[in-house]
Amino acid sequence: MKSFRAALALRMALGVLALLVAAGLGSVLALRGILYRQLDGTLLHLAEVEAQAGAAASGPDFQFHEGVLLAAREGPSVELIRYAQLWTLQGQPLVRSGNLSADLELPGEALVEAGGGRVARATQTWRGRKIRSVVYPLELVGAAHQVHLLQVAAPTEPLRQTLTRFSALVAALVVAGTVGAGALGMRLASVALRPTGEITAQAEAISAGTLSERITAHADVEEFTRLVTVLNGMLDRLDRAFQVQRHFTADASHELRAPLTVLKGDIDVALKRERSAAEYRETLVRCREEVERLARLASDLLVLARSDASLPLEHVAELDLLALVRRVVGRFESAAGSRGVRLTVTGPETTVSGDERLLERVVGNLVDNAVKHCRAGGEVRVELAQNREAEITVSDEGPGVSPEHVQYLFVRFFRGDPARQRAEGSGLGLAIAKAGAEVHGGRLEFLGNRAGGGGAVFRLNLPLVAYPTERPDYLD
């Protein structure tokens, strides 16, 4: 597993390493340039002094100042020696300083450049040693020396030693800086991650039984406010989900327990003594009713579970919504007719895409709810319309919905009238209708009670199937 601390420390160390290497390399090159410019300046100054001093002499009569710099030396200070030699324009040696036991070498490029009346500089190897030379044309100081060149040279070993020591110092600083940057990166990462550790500790302490608690660590720090807010928002959603799950589980258990209790009671009673075939048949009929109720409840719970899990629709096809609505309404003609309730369907043909069985369930729950609550002799109207969506409006002529019950209409297992018999339903009809609408990308809304009093109005919206407004060219 990757470590953020190690990654941050490594990045900081590499960044500092690159910076120090660049700075160190620049410093070494700058120092090298400075040292060579200083050496060239010293040699040029010495050449000018010697040229001025020997300006009155000519040719072999030229005399050098055999002083401190041009003295022959032995021992560790030998590298401080400066050498001087007089040359003709043709590169023939004339006079050399007393500290030279053999002639210097005059580079060809320097000979040509100095012969043109310009001061030349060159680095060369002489007798196994690197030397730096300045070649000075003596015509600059007098006509007597128009055919002479003065070469002043010095060993470069002191410069290289200085650069070597400086480079070693820079390398040591680079290593120390890199190690220090890595250690500092680890320290900074630990300090920077400490708040996340405290936030994580608080989050880990929250369990299923303490979801009401919230994270407070570093909530007032700008950099962590969003993280804490997101985590607390997630805890809010989890808390609500757990509460809904608890209520749903409790209500589902209660709803399942009732028919199971009836089944067990009927079977126990039937087994207490011998009974006639008619009595057994009556018991089996009651048991069948309870089993059917259990099957309906299990189916309802499955629909809601699939909706909660956001599972995709299994069977999707283009559907004639008007035909589907008429088919569903036809199933309630008998139940409505027994109470004198009229069912009417109006609207244009409309095409939607969806799961036919689930949409029949959604529309059926709305019509069933309207028929049950409509007054005897009243009317249930199902109206289709097309705007930007397909709309199905279901209204009845019942007592309507009490204001205190509106917020609970789509809550699972909610029954508005406590006096209603349990056999009338499980309280899942509208919840399933809403879930079915949403899984199709639509919505189900309670529009309120009808104007003039009495009757609830629900509207189901579903996306239309989009068709091109013009015929494509390739179909012509």
C-alpha positions in Angstrom: 0.0 0.0 0.0 1.3 3.4 -0.9 2.3 5.8 1.8 1.3 9.5 1.5 4.0 10.5 4.0 6.7 8.6 2.0 5.4 10.0 -1.3 5.4 13.6 0.0 8.9 13.2 1.6 10.2 11.7 -1.7 8.8 14.4 -3.8 10.1 17.1 -1.5 13.5 15.4 -1.4 13.6 15.1 -5.2 12.5 18.7 -5.6 15.1 20.0 -3.2 17.7 17.7 -4.9 17.0 19.1 -8.3 17.1 22.7 -7.0 20.3 22.1 -5.1 22.0 20.4 -8.1 21.0 23.2 -10.4 22.1 25.8 -7.9 25.4 23.9 -7.2 26.2 23.4 -10.8 25.5 27.0 -11.5 27.7 28.0 -8.6 30.6 25.8 -9.7 30.4 27.2 -13.2 30.1 30.8 -12.0 33.1 30.3 -9.6 35.1 28.7 -12.5 34.4 31.7 -14.7 35.3 34.2 -11.9 38.6 32.4 -11.1 39.7 32.2 -14.8 38.7 35.9 -15.3 40.8 36.8 -12.3 43.7 34.7 -13.5 43.5 36.2 -17.0 43.4 39.7 -15.4 46.5 38.9 -13.4 48.3 37.6 -16.3 47.3 40.5 -18.5 48.4 43.0 -15.9 51.8 41.2 -15.5 52.1 41.2 -19.3 51.5 44.9 -19.5 54.0 45.6 -16.7 56.7 43.5 -18.4 55.9 45.1 -21.8 56.2 48.6 -20.5 59.4 47.7 -18.6 61.0 46.2 -21.7 59.7 48.7 -24.2 63.1 50.5 -24.5 64.9 47.2 -25.4 64.7 45.3 -28.6 64.9 41.6 -29.5 67.2 39.6 -27.4 68.0 42.6 -25.2 64.5 42.3 -23.7 64.8 41.9 -19.9 62.2 40.4 -17.5 61.7 41.4 -13.9 63.0 38.4 -12.1 61.0 39.3 -9.0 58.6 37.5 -6.8 56.3 36.1 -9.4 58.9 35.1 -11.9 61.4 33.7 -9.4 62.3 30.0 -9.6 60.7 28.1 -6.7 60.6 24.7 -5.3 58.2 23.0 -2.9 54.5 23.3 -2.4 54.3 27.0 -3.5 55.6 26.2 -7.0 52.0 26.5 -8.4 52.1 30.2 -7.7 54.8 30.8 -10.2 54.1 32.9 -13.3 56.1 32.2 -16.5 57.1 34.7 -19.2 58.6 34.3 -22.7 59.2 36.5 -25.7 58.4 35.2 -29.2 58.7 36.5 -32.7 55.6 36.8 -34.9 56.8 33.6 -36.6 56.7 31.7 -33.3 60.4 31.6 -32.7 61.5 31.8 -29.0 63.7 34.7 -28.1 63.9 35.3 -24.3 62.4 33.4 -21.4 62.1 34.1 -17.7 64.7 32.7 -15.4 62.2 30.2 -13.8 61.8 28.4 -17.2 64.3 25.6 -17.9 62.7 25.0 -21.3 60.7 27.0 -23.8 56.9 27.3 -23.4 54.6 26.1 -26.1 52.8 28.8 -28.1 49.4 27.6 -29.3 48.8 28.3 -33.0 45.4 29.9 -32.5 46.9 32.4 -30.0 49.9 33.1 -32.3 47.5 34.0 -35.1 45.2 36.1 -32.9 48.1 38.0 -31.2 49.8 38.5 -34.6 46.7 40.4 -35.6 47.3 42.9 -32.8 44.9 41.4 -30.3 45.5 40.0 -26.8 45.0 36.2 -27.0 44.2 33.7 -24.3 44.7 29.9 -24.3 44.7 26.9 -22.1 47.2 24.2 -22.9 49.2 21.2 -21.5 52.9 21.9 -21.1 55.2 19.2 -19.7 52.2 17.3 -18.3 50.7 20.3 -16.6 47.8 22.5 -17.5 48.7 26.1 -17.9 46.8 29.3 -18.8 48.5 31.7 -21.2 48.0 35.4 -22.2 49.8 36.3 -25.4 50.4 40.1 -25.6 51.5 41.8 -28.8 54.3 44.2 -27.9 53.4 46.5 -30.8 50.8 47.9 -28.4 53.7 49.5 -26.3 56.3 50.5 -28.9 57.4 50.4 -32.5 60.6 48.6 -31.5 58.6 45.5 -30.7 56.2 45.3 -33.7 57.5 41.8 -34.5 57.4 40.4 -30.9 54.8 38.7 -28.8 55.0 38.3 -25.0 53.5 35.1 -23.5 52.7 35.2 -19.7 51.5 31.8 -18.3 50.5 30.3 -15.0 49.6 26.8 -13.8 45.8 26.1 -13.5 46.2 23.5 -10.8 45.3 26.0 -7.9 42.1 26.9 -9.7 41.2 23.2 -10.2 41.9 22.4 -6.6 39.7 25.3 -5.5 37.0 24.2 -7.8 37.3 20.6 -6.6 37.1 21.6 -3.0 34.1 23.8 -3.7 32.4 21.1 -5.7 32.9 18.6 -2.9 31.4 21.2 -0.5 28.4 21.7 -2.9 28.0 17.9 -3.2 28.0 17.6 0.6 25.4 20.4 0.9 23.3 18.7 -1.8 23.3 15.4 0.0 22.6 17.1 3.4 19.9 19.2 1.9 18.2 16.3 0.2 18.3 14.2 3.4 17.0 17.1 5.4 14.3 17.8 2.9 13.2 14.2 3.1 13.1 14.3 6.9 11.3 17.6 6.8 8.8 16.2 4.3 8.1 13.3 6.6 7.6 15.7 9.5 5.4 18.0 7.5 3.3 15.1 6.2 2.8 13.8 9.7 1.7 17.3 10.9 -0.5 17.8 7.8 -2.1 14.3 8.2 -2.7 14.6 11.9 -6.1 16.2 11.5 -7.2 13.5 9.0 -6.1 10.9 11.5 -8.3 12.6 14.2 -11.2 12.8 11.8 -10.7 9.2 10.9 -10.6 8.2 14.6 -13.9 10.0 15.2 -15.5 8.3 12.1 -14.3 4.9 13.2 -15.8 5.4 16.6 -19.3 5.9 15.0 -21.1 2.6 14.8 -24.5 1.5 13.7 -25.8 2.2 17.2 -24.3 5.7 17.3 -25.1 7.1 13.9 -26.7 10.2 15.5 -23.2 11.4 16.5 -21.3 13.7 14.1 -17.7 14.5 13.4 -16.5 17.7 15.0 -12.7 17.4 14.8 -11.2 20.3 12.7 -14.6 21.3 11.4 -13.6 24.9 11.7 -10.4 24.5 9.7 -10.8 25.8 6.1 -8.9 22.9 4.5 -10.9 20.2 6.3 -14.4 21.9 6.5 -15.5 20.3 3.2 -14.3 16.8 4.2 -16.0 17.0 7.6 -19.2 18.3 5.9 -19.2 15.5 3.4 -18.7 12.9 6.0 -21.4 14.3 8.3 -23.7 14.5 5.3 -23.0 10.8 4.6 -23.7 10.0 8.2 -27.0 11.9 8.0 -28.0 9.8 4.9 -26.9 6.6 6.6 -28.8 7.6 9.8 -31.9 8.2 7.8 -31.4 5.0 5.8 -31.0 3.0 9.0 -34.1 4.6 10.5 -36.1 3.8 7.4 -34.7 0.3 7.4 -35.6 -0.2 11.0 -39.1 1.1 10.5 -39.5 -0.8 7.2 -38.2 -4.1 8.8 -40.5 -3.6 11.8 -43.5 -2.9 9.7 -42.8 -5.7 7.3 -42.3 -8.1 10.2 -45.6 -7.0 11.6 -47.4 -7.3 8.3 -46.0 -10.8 7.7 -46.7 -11.9 11.3 -50.5 -11.2 11.0 -51.3 -13.6 8.1 -48.8 -16.2 9.5 -50.6 -16.0 12.8 -54.0 -16.5 11.1 -52.6 -19.4 9.1 -51.2 -21.1 12.2 -54.4 -20.5 14.2 -56.7 -21.9 11.4 -54.4 -25.0 11.0 -54.2 -25.6 14.8 -58.0 -25.3 15.1 -58.5 -27.7 12.2 -56.1 -30.3 13.7 -57.7 -30.3 17.2 -60.4 -32.8 16.1 -61.8 -34.5 13.2 -63.9 -32.3 10.9 -66.1 -32.7 7.9 -65.0 -32.1 4.3 -66.9 -28.8 4.3 -65.1 -27.6 7.4 -61.7 -28.6 6.0 -62.6 -26.8 2.8 -63.6 -23.7 4.6 -60.3 -23.7 6.5 -58.3 -24.2 3.3 -60.1 -21.3 1.7 -59.2 -19.0 4.6 -55.6 -20.3 4.5 -55.5 -19.6 0.7 -56.6 -16.0 1.3 -53.9 -15.5 3.8 -51.3 -17.1 1.5 -52.4 -14.8 -1.4 -52.1 -11.9 1.0 -48.5 -13.1 1.9 -47.7 -13.4 -1.8 -48.9 -9.9 -2.6 -47.0 -8.5 0.3 -43.8 -10.4 -0.7 -44.2 -9.1 -4.3 -44.6 -5.5 -3.0 -41.6 -5.8 -0.8 -39.6 -7.1 -3.7 -40.6 -4.2 -5.9 -39.5 -1.7 -3.1 -36.3 -3.6 -2.5 -35.4 -3.4 -6.2 -36.2 0.3 -6.2 -34.0 0.9 -3.1 -31.1 -0.9 -4.7 -31.6 1.2 -7.9 -31.6 -2.0 -10.1 -32.4 -1.5 -13.8 -35.7 -2.5 -15.3 -35.7 -6.1 -16.5 -38.1 -5.8 -19.5 -38.2 -2.5 -21.3 -40.2 -1.9 -24.5 -42.2 0.8 -26.2 -45.8 0.8 -24.8 -49.1 2.3 -25.9 -49.9 4.1 -22.6 -53.6 4.7 -23.5 -54.2 1.0 -24.2 -52.3 0.0 -21.0 -54.5 2.4 -18.9 -57.7 1.1 -20.4 -56.6 -2.5 -19.8 -55.8 -1.7 -16.2 -59.1 0.2 -15.6 -61.0 -2.7 -17.0 -59.9 -4.9 -14.2 -61.6 -2.7 -11.7 -65.0 -2.4 -13.5 -66.5 -5.2 -11.4 -65.3 -3.8 -8.0 -66.4 -0.2 -9.0 -69.7 -1.4 -10.4 -70.6 -3.1 -7.1 -70.5 0.3 -5.4 -72.0 2.3 -8.3 -68.7 4.0 -9.1 -68.2 5.1 -12.7 -64.8 4.7 -14.4 -63.8 7.0 -17.3 -60.7 7.1 -19.4 -59.9 10.0 -21.7 -56.8 11.3 -23.6 -54.8 10.7 -26.7 -52.7 7.8 -27.7 -49.3 8.1 -26.1 -46.1 6.1 -26.4 -43.7 5.5 -23.6 -40.8 3.2 -22.9 -40.9 1.0 -19.8 -41.6 -2.3 -18.1 -45.2 -3.2 -18.9 -46.0 -5.2 -15.8 -44.5 -2.6 -13.5 -46.4 0.3 -15.2 -49.6 -1.7 -14.9 -48.9 -2.1 -11.2 -48.3 1.6 -10.8 -51.5 2.6 -12.6 -53.4 -0.2 -11.0 -52.5 1.0 -7.5 -53.6 4.6 -8.3 -57.0 3.4 -9.7 -57.4 0.9 -6.8 -56.8 3.6 -4.3 -59.3 5.9 -6.1 -62.0 3.3 -6.3 -61.7 2.4 -2.6 -62.0 6.0 -1.5 -64.6 7.2 -4.0 -68.1 7.7 -2.6 -70.8 5.3 -3.7 -72.3 6.5 -7.0 -69.3 8.8 -7.6 -66.8 8.9 -10.5 -63.2 8.0 -10.9 -61.6 9.8 -13.8 -58.3 8.8 -15.5 -57.1 11.5 -17.9 -54.1 11.2 -20.2 -52.3 14.2 -21.6 -49.1 15.0 -23.5 -46.9 18.1 -22.8 -43.2 17.6 -22.5 -44.0 14.3 -20.7 -46.8 11.8 -20.6 -49.2 12.7 -17.8 -51.8 10.4 -16.2 -54.2 12.2 -13.8 -56.3 10.1 -11.5 -59.1 11.8 -9.5 -62.0 10.5 -7.4 -65.0 11.9 -5.6 -64.1 10.7 -2.1 -63.5 12.6 1.1 -60.0 13.6 -0.1 -56.8 13.6 2.0 -56.6 15.2 5.4 -53.9 17.9 5.6 -52.2 16.1 8.5 -51.8 13.0 6.3 -50.4 14.6 3.1 -46.8 14.3 4.2 -47.2 10.5 4.9 -49.0 9.6 1.6 -46.0 7.9 0.1 -44.6 6.5 3.4 -44.5 2.7 3.4 -47.1 0.9 5.5 -49.0 4.2 6.2 -52.7 3.9 6.5 -54.6 7.2 6.8 -57.6 5.7 8.4 -56.8 3.7 11.5 -60.3 2.2 11.4 -59.6 0.5 8.1 -59.4 -3.3 8.2 -56.0 -4.8 7.6 -57.4 -6.9 4.8 -58.0 -3.7 2.8 -54.3 -3.4 2.1 -50.8 -3.2 3.5 -50.2 0.5 3.1 -47.7 0.0 0.3 -49.8 0.9 -2.8 -48.8 4.6 -3.1 -45.2 3.8 -2.1 -44.9 1.2 -4.8 -46.5 3.5 -7.3 -44.0 6.3 -6.5 -41.0 3.9 -6.7 -42.3 2.5 -10.0 -42.6 6.0 -11.4 -39.1 7.0 -10.3 -37.4 3.8 -11.7 -38.9 4.8 -15.1 -37.4 8.3 -14.8 -40.8 9.8 -13.9 -42.5 11.1 -10.8 -45.7 10.7 -8.9 -47.3 13.7 -7.2 -50.3 14.4 -5.0 -51.9 17.5 -6.5 -54.3 18.1 -3.7 -58.0 17.7 -3.2 -60.4 18.6 -6.0 -61.8 22.2 -6.0 -65.2 22.4 -4.4 -64.4 19.8 -1.8 -64.0 16.0 -1.9 -61.8 13.8 -4.0 -58.0 13.4 -4.2 -56.0 14.1 -7.4 -52.7 12.3 -8.2 -50.6 12.9 -11.3 -48.1 10.4 -12.8 -45.5 11.8 -15.2 -43.5 9.6 -17.5 -40.9 10.4 -20.2 -42.1 10.3 -23.8 -40.5 8.2 -26.5 -38.6 10.7 -28.7 -39.1 10.5 -32.4 -37.4 12.6 -35.1 -39.6 15.5 -36.3 -38.4 15.1 -39.9 -38.1 11.9 -42.0 -34.4 11.1 -42.5 -33.0 11.3 -46.0 -31.9 7.7 -46.0 -35.5 6.5 -45.7 -36.6 8.4 -48.8 
